[in-house]
């Protein structure tokens, strides 16, 4: 029973970390695009 709870917490933490990583990557791409359009 405890193992299941630990696994669920691990999965939730991992998915949150993945979402944050994806958000950061998307943000970096958008920032890079904005910088490129300003440079023109």
Buried (B, 14 or more C-beta within 10 A) or exposed (E): EEEEEEEEEEEEEEEEEEEEEEEEEEEEEEEEEEEEEEEE
